[in-house]
Amino acid sequence: MKKFRWILLAFAFCVFLTAVLTYYPKLVIMSGYAAKMACSCTFIANLDEESIYQKELNFNPLNLVKFKIDHEKKTATASVFGLHPKTAVFRNELGCALVSELKPDEAYKADFKLNETVHDSLSGWFATRTQPTSEALAAAINSAFIEDDPEQPAKNTRAVVVLHKGQLVGEQYAPEVNANTPLLGWSMTKSLTSTLFGMLADRGIVNIDSATGISEWAQDDRSKITWKNLLQMNSGLRWKEDYADLSDAVTMLFNSDAIGQYALSVPVESKPGIVWNYSSGTSNVLSSQMRRFFDSQNDYLRFPYDSLFSRLGMYSMRIETDATGEFVGSSYAWATARDWSKIGQLYLQNGIWEGQRILSKDWVSFVQQPADGSDRLYGGHFWINSGGNFTNVPLDAYSLNGFHSQRIMIIPSMELVIVRLGVTYNRKNFDFNEWYGKVIQAVKENN
């Protein structure tokens, strides 16, 4: 009997030791992720705590994290069993920033106000029709929300918007959100960063074929990297984009005050223009280095809003900055599904909006050009279908993609934009090829 107890104790100790070795190094990342999401979901999306726990944090191991919201200080603090607590602070126009070495009151705060026009999602550019234009389209859209097991939802679709020939032809929302709820685009933010760089290139401020001239890279092989290499993610920089491990991506996003500076620090491991390597770090090098082209921090921070978002009527859009006041151009843009659809429509219209050119046709073409090494999957911070990855979608389609299966599919040959936003933990749980096929067929039948 005594021997059996010792065996049980030894087994329990091994289980405990394995858990500690597996999870303890990740606790700071888990706490950081939860604090950041709780802060932004509370103060930007106005979601309640129950919804945040049920959707944003309801997957292993994030379901071990608990958070607390301080509405007076506008902070969110999270930890796992009280270990490695992390705090994120809301700063109005700049959104939420996770703080690591800094304290919440030391995080950068802007001294300007953005356009506070109240966006009525039923007015302006959109038609007032919100019901799908056909039963087939309604069924196709609704299929994005149907769960195989309602008791254990896996798709977690929150919003779908479909535009055809510049008209809103169908939309649907999950119960916890509506047409005016800003939702996180995750890596769809990368395509916004590309768009902003395109506007700088159109103005002659940046030549994407030239070396970046980044001072931190001047004395090594990174000095040969061009803006185009960064935009096409074949810069040769070392990077590990793995959200299930202690990778570069999670350390940068969830344990760094200066996200762009972390991204700048990684070494080169291959020649530029050869190896394609998807990297959130690359996007944050771009978004932080944009600061060089403006006279002041405020000019830099206002640029996306004055030059792009306000001109498209995207008044819900926010790109959050890190604790030092630099845009997190890889991951942290929030907007309503309707406002997200407008960036797709801008590209569909070759950069023209209400008769005004916002973006050059050359840039619209550039983002669709296959990046060397990408096997025709990726262009200039946009995903492309020219390699036929989606068999149910025309080859001229290209898209903005984000973590947890955020998507804006742009199909020029059909004058079609399809937006899907949600919290799908495993991408295998949402068959985009099948779903796109249903929507496309419904639109064809209704045309």
N, C-alpha and C positions, 0 to 999 in steps of 0.2 A: 504493500500500500504506500509506504514511504517512498519507494523507488518510483512508483507511478506519479506521485506528487512532484518529485524532482523533474521527471520527464515533462510534466505539464508546465512547470515553472520555466524550464529551459526553452520549451516551445514558445511560451508567452514572451519570454525575453527576446528570442530571435525575431518574433513578429514585431515587437516594439522597436528593436534595433533596426530592422528593415524599414519600418515606417519612418523612423527618424532620419535615416540615411537618405531615404527617397524624398521625403517632403520637407525636412527642415531647411535645406538650402533654398527651397522654392517658396518658403513662407513669405518672404519679403515681396516676392513677385505677386503671389496670390493676394496679399494685403493691398499692394499697390493697384492691381487690376480692379479689385472690388471698390477701393476708395474712389478711384477715378470714375468708374462707371456709376457708382451711387451718387456722386456729386453731380455729374453731367445729366444723368437721368432725372435727378430731382430738380435742379435749378434751370436746366435748359428744356427738357422734354416734359417736365411737370408730371412725371410718373410717380405713383405712390410706392411705398416700401414693399408692399406685398407683391406688386408687379415686378419690381426689380429682383426680388428674391426668386420669384417663380420663372422669370425669363432670363434675365442677364446673368444670374449667378446659379442657375439650377442645373449645373453639370459638374462632373467630377474633375478636379478636386475643389472647384470654386464653391461648391455647396457647403464646404466646411467654414467659410468665412462669414463673419458677422460685421455689420457696419452700424454706425450711429451718425445721424444727421444733426448738425447744430444750425438751426435756421437763423439764429441771430448773427452768428459769425460767418454763416454761409460756407460751412465746411462739412466734409464727410470723412470719418475716420474708420478704418477697417482693420481687423486682425483675425488670426486663427488661434482660438483659445487664449487670446490676450498676448500672443507672441508677435513680434515684429510689426507693431501697428504702423500704418501709413495714413497720411492725411492729404486730401485734395481740397483746394480752396476755389470758390467761385469768384470771378472778378468782372462781372457784368459783360461788357462787350467782348472780352477776351476768353470767356468761358471758364472752365475749370482747369486747374493745373495741379499735378501731383508734385508734392515737395519732398525732397529727400534730405539733402544737407541744409537747405534753407528752411526757415520757419514760415508758416502760412502768411503772416503779415509782411514777410520779406519778398513774396512773389510779386512779379512785375504787374503793375496796374496802369491802364491807359488813362490819359487825361483828356479824352475826347468822347463825344457821343456819336454813335452811328445813326443813320437814318431810322427814325422811329415810326415811320409810316406803318400803320396797322394794315397788315396784308389780309385782305378778304379773299380767300381762296376761290370764291365763286365769281369774282369780278375781274376786270382787266382782260388779260390775254386769253383766259379760259372761257369756253362757252359755259352756260349755266347748267347744262345737262350733266347729271352725275350717274344716272342709271345706264348700264351697258346698252348699246344700240341694237343688240339682238339677243335672243335667248341663247344662241350658241356661244356668243362672246361672254355672256353672263356665266354660263356653265364653265367655260374655259378659265375665266378669272377665278371663279369660286373653287375650282379644283386645286388652286394653290393653297387654299385654307383648309381643305379636308384632310383630317388626320386618320391614318390607318387604325390607330388606337387612341381615341379621345382621352383616355385615362393617363396615357403617357405620350403627350404630343411631341412630335419630332420635327415637323416643319416649322412651326411657330411663325408663320407668315403674319406680318403686321399690316402691310399695305401693298396694294397693286394699283398702278395707274397705266392706262394704255392711251397713247395719242396716235391718231391716224390722220394724215394730211393736215396736220396743224390743229386738229380738234380733239378734245377730250371725249373719247368714245366709251370709256368704261373705267371704273375704279371700285375698290372695296377695301374695308379696314377691319382689323381685329377689334374686339370690344373695348380694349384698354386704350385705344388711340382713335384719332379722327383725322380729317383732312387738314387740320391746323396743328397737328403734333409734329414737332421737329424730331427726326429720326437719324441715327448715326449711320453714316455711309462707310465707316471704316476705310478700307483702301480705295474706295471710289474717290477719296480725297486726293489720291495720287494724280488722277486725271484732271482735277481742278488745278493742282500745282503745275501740270503740263500746260494747261490752258493759259495760266497766268504767265508762264515763261513764253508761250507763243505770242502773247500780247507785247511782251518786252522785245521779242525778236521782230515782230511786225513794226515796232517803232524804231528799230535800228539800234536799240540799247544793248542787245546781246546778239552775238554771232554764234550760233550753236555749233558751228564747225571749228571754232577756236578753242584752245586750251582754257580751262576755267580760271587760271591765274589765282587760285586759292593759295594764300600765303603759307598755310600750314603744310602744303604739299610741294612747295617750291624746290626743296632740296632732295627729293627722291623721285622715283619712277611715277608717282602719282601726278607729277607736273605735266605729264603727257596726256592725261585724261581730258577729253573735250566735254562740253555741255551735252553734245549729242550722245556721247557714250553714257552719260548719266541718265538722260531721258530714255534711252533704249535699254538701260540696265545691263550693258555689257562693258562696264568700266574696268573690270578686272579686280575690283576691290573684294577683299575677303568679307563674306557675310553669311550668317546662318539665320534663316527665316523659319524658326520653328517655335510655335506657341505652346508646345507641350514639354519643352525643355528649357534649361537655363541658357538660352541662345542670345545672340546679339540683339535680336528684335525685342524680346521681352525685357532684357536688361535696360535697353535704351528707353523704351516706353514706360516702364513701371518701376525703375529705380534710378532715374536720372533727372536732375533739375534742368540741365542744358542739353536737350535732346539732339539738336543739330551738332553741338560740339562733340558729343559721343560718336555720332555718325562720322564726323571728320577724322576721328582718331584711328579708324581701322586701317590696316596696311593693305598694300596691293599684293595679289598672288598670281596674276596672269596679265598678259598684254591686253590693253584696251581694244575693244571692238571684235573680240573673238568668242569669249565665253559669256553666255547669257546667264545671269544669276539674279533672280527676283529678290529685291532688297528694299525694305522700308527705310533703311539707312540712307540709301541713295536719294530717295525722295526728300528726306529731311536735310540732306546736304543742299539740295536745290532750294528748298523753301527757306532755309536759314541764310543761304548766300544771296538770296534776292535782296536782303537788307542793304547790300553794297551799292545798289543802283538807286537808292533814295537818299535825299538830303537829311531826313530825320526819321526817327523811329515811328512817329505818328504817320508820316507819309507812307512808310512801308506798311504799317498796319491798316491804313485806310485803302490802300491800292486795290485789293480784291473787291471791296464793297463799292467804291466810287467808279471803278473802271469796268466791273463785270456784273456783280450781283444786283446792284441797284438798277442798272440799265436793263436787266432782264426781269425786273420786278421780283427778284428772289429775296424778299425782305426777311424771310425766316432763316436764311443761310448764315451760319457762323462757322468759321474755322478757328478752333481753339489754339491758343499758344501754350508753350511750356512756361515754366516758372520764371524764365529770363525774358519772356516777351517775344519769342520767335515762333512762327507758325509751325504746328506739327503737321507738315504737308503730306505725311504718309497716311494719316489715320483719323483725324479728329474733326471732320466736317459734319454739321448737323443741318438738316432742312426738312421741310414737309415733303411728302412724296410728290406733290404737284410741283414744288420748286425744284426738286431733283430732276424731274422730267424736263424742265426747261433747258438744262445744260445739254441733254440729249437732243432736244429740238434745235438748239443753236447749231450743233454739229450737223444735224440732218439738213439744215438750211444753209450749209456751207459758210457758217460764220456770220450770217446776216440776221438781224433782228428788227422787225418793224421798219424795214427799209434802210436801216443803218448797218454798216459793217462793223462788227465787234471784233472779229477774228478773221485773219486772211484765209483765203481758200488754200493757199500753200500750206498753212499750218494744219488745216483740216486734213489735207492729203498726207502730210508728214506723219501724223499720229497713227495713220493706218498702214504705213510702210513697215514690212516685217523687219524686226531687229535681227542683226546677224547673231546666229547661235540660238535663236529662240524657236526654231522649228516651225516658223510661221504661226506662232501662237501670240506674239506680242509685238506691239509697235512702239509709239512714243508715249509710254505711260498709259496706254489703252490696250486691251486685249482684242485680238483680231480673229476672224473666222475664215481667213483666206485658205487655211490649210484643211478646212472641212471638219473641224473638231465637233461642231454641232451639225449633224447630218440633216436635221429638220429645219435648219435656218439657212437662208441664202449666203453665198460665199462673201458677199460684200459687207456683211454685218460686222460690227465691232462694238465693244462694250466697256463700260466701267464696272469693275468687279470689286467686292469687298468681303472681308471676314464675316463669317456667319451667313454667307450667301446673299449679300447685297448685290443687286444687278440693275444696270440700265443698258438694255440692248437697243442699239441703233441699227435700223435696216433701211439704208437709202433706197434700194430698189422697190421697196414697198411703202416708202414714206411713213415708216412705223417706228415708234419708240415704246418700249415695254419696260416698266419699272417694277421691281419686286424688292421689298425690304422686309427683314425679319430677323429672327434669332435662331438659325438652324445650326446646331452644335456640330453635326456631322454632315458634310456636304453630300454624302451618299443618300441622305434622307430626302433630298429634293432633286428630282430628275428634271433638270432644266431643259434638256433636249426634247423630252416628251412634252413638257408644259409649253415651251415655245411653239412646238408644232401645233398644239391645240389652239393657242391664241392666233397664230398665223392663219390657220385654216378657217377659224371663225371670222376673222377680218376679211379674208378672201370671199367667203360666202356672202358677206354683208356688203361687199363693194359693188 
